[in-house]
Structures are given as C-alpha cells and as structure tokens.
C-alpha cells in the first residue's frame, strides 16, 4: 500500500477523534517527563511523521489496524499489540484507508532522566494487554475534564507510566536473551552472525528466531543492527571520531553501507545526525 512521504507531518482529518491530555494542562505528567497522552479513533487520512523524535513514544492498538514505521520498515499495528520508539529516530504512522484504528499513546518529552528505560532487550513491536493502559489513559482524560483532583491525577499518571515501563522492561524476557543482547551491545563491532548469536544463547538458529519474534519483535540480525546503530548514534554525538572509524567500531567495514543503513533506520545520514545534535 502507499505510505506517506517521510517529511514532518501532522494530519488528523475530519473522521478522526482524539482525546488528549497535555503536560501544560496536567502538571502530574511532569515528574515522568510525559509531554502528552491520548486516545484516538483514527481514519484516513490520519498521518503522523516525526523525523527526529525527541523522546520515547509508546503506542498501543486496541481495535482495527494501522501502519507504523519502525527500524526503517513499515509494519502492521493491530489490536492487542504495542510499540515503543526510542528517542531521536525517524518515526511515522498512519491509518489504513477504509479501516478505523483505535489506539492510545504516551509521548515523552525527552530522554534525559525521563521516560521508560529502553535497554538492549526492550521490544519494538509486540503483543501487549492494551485494555488496562487504555483504561488508565481514558481515566486520566476524564479526571482532567471533570475538575482535576491532584491526587487522582497522580494515580492515573502513575498507572499510565507503569504500563509503559512494563512494556519497555518485560519481566518475562529469558535470561539467555537478555545476556545475549547485553553482550552484543557491549561489543557491537564484532562480526556477529546468526550462528554465533545462537551459540551464545545456547539454542538453535531457528529457535532464536522464534524467541526474537516474540521478544523483542525483530529478527536476531535486525536486533544486532539496532544495537549497532544505537551505539553509532551515541558515538556521533559524544565523540569527534571520523565516520569511517565509527562505522568500523559498530561492525561495518564499508562506510557507505553504514551510512545508508543509518539513514534508513534514523532518517538522517550520520553527518547530518551529528550536525543536528551539535546545533
């Protein structure tokens, strides 16, 4: 299907209905660094594109389906699934023509000291019990509209943030997977292959694929790419190393392949990303 052009976009449309609570109206959101939360009943042409998402973005679908761009790939987001986009990446989503899409979202303002901890095992798109977080967001909206009792607002916000944290740091991640991704994150320049990953996790390659599809929602090699590019983004902002040096440090012998992959996943070429952060 046709997807929107990847330029900064916020298109709601007359057939979409939203209920939003913003930090400016609800101080209880502030301690967790939440910019706004909301519930949407969306229909085409509803489209959102953020070329440099400042903070983490959580979205959970409770009915219908939409399309979400994560890791440089358009993916289906259907009822009973949630996604979590890390800060400073290209992030986009839109409604499917002819279908309605019901979802809740939590948008964090920045990564510095706020938002869910997105570690090496955090999911990108996975199954999640959406109704509790939907009820919490709707409860917060209703409380805000009814007169905003500070204590009640605080409890609703704690529930919302708690559900996002539960998704970001799932307790059921297998120890061997958590240790595997910690090892990859600590040594992203190593020549990781599916066979080496499977050996490190003490399972077959096919079993590792099945585990990764459930958690974190990427194939094993897509997860390696994510961890490599996450480290590359850190090096681009915290060091003066040349792009060739950074490419090698995160496992790319060819800097052009590194640059193209980085742009696909983040929306920016490495030099552009560094310049924007410096600016």
N, C-alpha and C positions, 0 to 999 in steps of 0.2 A: 504494500500500500504506500501511498505518497506520504512523506513526512515533511514537516515544516523546515524552512531554511534555518540554519543554525546561526541566527543573529538574535541579539537581545529582544525578547518578545514577551508581552503580557496581553493576551487576547482572551477575554471572558466570553462575550457573546450573549444574546438575549435569552437563550434557552438554558443557561447555566445559573444555578442559585448557590450562593455561598454564605456561610455564617462564620465570621472571623472575629477573633479576639486579639488585639494588638497590645504590645507592651506599654505603649503610651496611654492606653485606657485601663490597663490592668497591671499595676505595679508588682503583683505577685509573680509575674513571669520573669521579672528582672533577675532575681538571685540565680536562676538557672541559665541566664543568657538567652532566653527564648524571645525572638522578635515577634512572632505571631503564631497562632494555631488556628485551625479552621476545619470545617466540614463542607464538602462540595457535592452537589448533584450536577454533574457536568455533561455537556453535549457539544458536539462540533458546532462552531469552530474553536472551542476552548483549546488554547495553546499557551504553554509557558516554556521559555528558553532563557536560561541563565548561563552566560559564557564564563563567569568566574564567581561561582557560588561562595560567598564569604564564610558561611558557617555550614554545619551539617544540616541535612534536610531529610526528614523522615516522612514517608507516605505509606498509608495502608488502605487497601481497597476492600470495601465491604459489599459491593454489588457491581455487576456489569464488568466492563473491562476498558482499559486504556493502553496507551503505548508510552514506554519510558526509555529514555536514552541513558544508559549506564555503561561504563567501561568501553565507550565508543561503539556500543551496539544497541539497536532498538529492540526492546523486549516487551512481551505482553505482561500487563499487570492485571490480574484477575482477582475475583473475590477470594478472600482468605489468604492473600499474600501481602507482604510489606517490603519496602526497600529503604535503604539508607545510603544517601550520597555523602561522601566526605567533603570537607571544605576545599575550595579552590580547584574545582573541576568543572568541566562542561556538563551541564545537567539540563535535560529537557523532557517534557511530557505533553501529551495531547489526547483529546478524546477521539474515539473512532467514529467516523460518520455512520449514522444510522443506529448507534448504540448509546445508551446512557452509562455514566461512570460515576459511582459513588465512592468517595474516599475521604479520609481525614489526613491532615498533615500537621507537622510540627517543624517550624523553621527556626534554627538557632542563629543568633546574630553574628557570632564569631567563634573561632576555635580556641582563643586564649582563655584557658581556665573555665570554659563553659562547654555545655553540650555533652553528649554521650562519648565515652571513650571508644574510639574506633581502633581496635588493636588488630593484630595480624590475623585473627580468627573471626573478625566481625563479618556478618553476612552482607551481601549486596542486594539480593532479592531472594526471599524465602517465604515459606508458609508461616503464618502467624495468626493467633486468635485475635481477630480485629475488633470484635464487638466490645470487649472491655475498654480499649483505648477510644473507640468511637463514643461510648457512653461517657467517658471522662471528658472528652473534648466538648461534647454536647452539654454536659453538666456545667462545665466552666462557662460556656456561652450563655446558658440560661441564667446562671447565678449572676454573671456580669450584667445581663439585661434587666434582672429583677431588682438590682439595687446594690450589688457588690458588697456583701458582708466579707470583710477581710479574712476572717478565719476560714470561712467556707471556700473562698477563692484559693487560699493557700493549700487546702486539702485537695481540691480539684487539680491544681497545678502539680502537686507532688505525685498524684496518680498518673497524670499525663507523662511527666518526665520519667517516672518509674517504669512505665510500659516501654518507652523508647529505649531506656537503658537496658531493660530485659532483652529487647531485640538485639541491641548492639553487643551485649555481652551474654550470650545464651549459656546457661549453666550446663546444657547437655552436649556441648562440644567435647568430642572424645579427646582424652589426654594426648593420644598419639598425634592427632591432627594439630592440636594446639602447639605441641612441641615441634612438629614439623614446620609449621609456618613461622614459629619463632626462630628456628634455625635458618630458614630461607631469608627472613627479614634481617638477620644478623650478618648474612653473607650473600647479598644479592648478586654479587659479581661471579659467583660460582657457576659452572656450566651445568645447571640443573636440567635434568631430563625426566620424563615420566618414570622411567625405570629407577633412577636414583631416588626420586621422591617416594616411590612405592617401597623401595628397600629401606629408606629411612623411617617410613611409617610402619614397617613390618607387615605389609599386606601386598596383594597383587595390584597391578596397574588398574585392572577393571574394578576391583573393589574400591580403590582410592577414588576413581571417577565417580562411583555411586555415592560415596561418602561426601565428596565435594559438591555434588549436585544438591544434596540436602543442606550442606553447610560447608562453605559459605555461599553457595549458589553460583559458583564459577567452576570451570574445569580446572584440574590441577595446574596446567600450564598458564591458564588465564590468571589464576591466583598468583603465580610466580611473576607474571608481567605486572600485575597490580602492585605487588610489593616492591618490585624493581623501580617502577615509575614513581611510587610514593617516596622512595629514598632519593631518587633523582631530583624530585621537586624540592626536597629538603636541601640537597647539595647546591642546587641552583640559587637558593635564597640565602644560604648560610656560608657559602664559600665563593672564592674567586677562581676556582678551577676552570680550565678550558672545557668546552663541551665534549671534546674528544676524551679527555680524562674522565669526565663524569660518565660518559657512555660506557667506557671500559669498566668503571667501578661498579656499574649495575648490570654487567653481563652482555654488553653489545659491542662486538668487535667493529661493526660498521656504524659510524656516527650518523649516516643518513637514515639507516633503518631505525636507529634510536630516535632521531628527530621526528620521523614520520609516525612512529608508534606513540611517542609522547603527545603529538598533536591530536592524534585520533582519540586518545583517552582523556586529554585535558582541554582540548580546544585551542591550544596555543603551541607554537614551536618553542623549544627550550629557550632560545634567545629572547623571544617575545615574553615568555613567562618570567624570565629573570628581570627584564626591563620593567615590566609592570610591577613586580614586587619592589624593585629598587625605587620606582617612582612613588 
